Amino acid sequence: MYEVEVAYRLNGEAVEFIPEAKVGEDHQDFCVLRVRFHVAEIYPPEPEVGAGLDWVGDIDSITMRVTEFPRAKRLRDEAFVTAKTFLLAHHEKALWAAADDYAESLFYGEAA
């Protein structure tokens, strides 16, 4: 799982996520995006050829929890695509590092 706090704004029915560099000091709308991953297949490490653990999968779900409300909302359709695109554009390294950690925990049988 990956979790990050981001600024957002509502644009009619649509939600727009704002990169950290473009958030004004007076901006007050923040949310937590929580990403769960789906790992379809895991390829074990092959030390004899220098290959580490690898996996196939993707983002399974993204939930959004607005700071002032304790309940998270699962994003669907356009909101899901918007959140996924934003995360890949602005949090890609941390996002995939968390996915790698999750796949590794599945492979080694650790609690995820």
Protein Blocks (a to p, Z undefined) as FASTA:
>chain_A
ZZdddddddehjbccdddfklpcfklcbdcddddddddfbdcdddfknopacddddddfb
dcdddfklmbdcddehjlmmmmmmmmmmmmmmmmmmmmmmmmmmmmnopaZZ
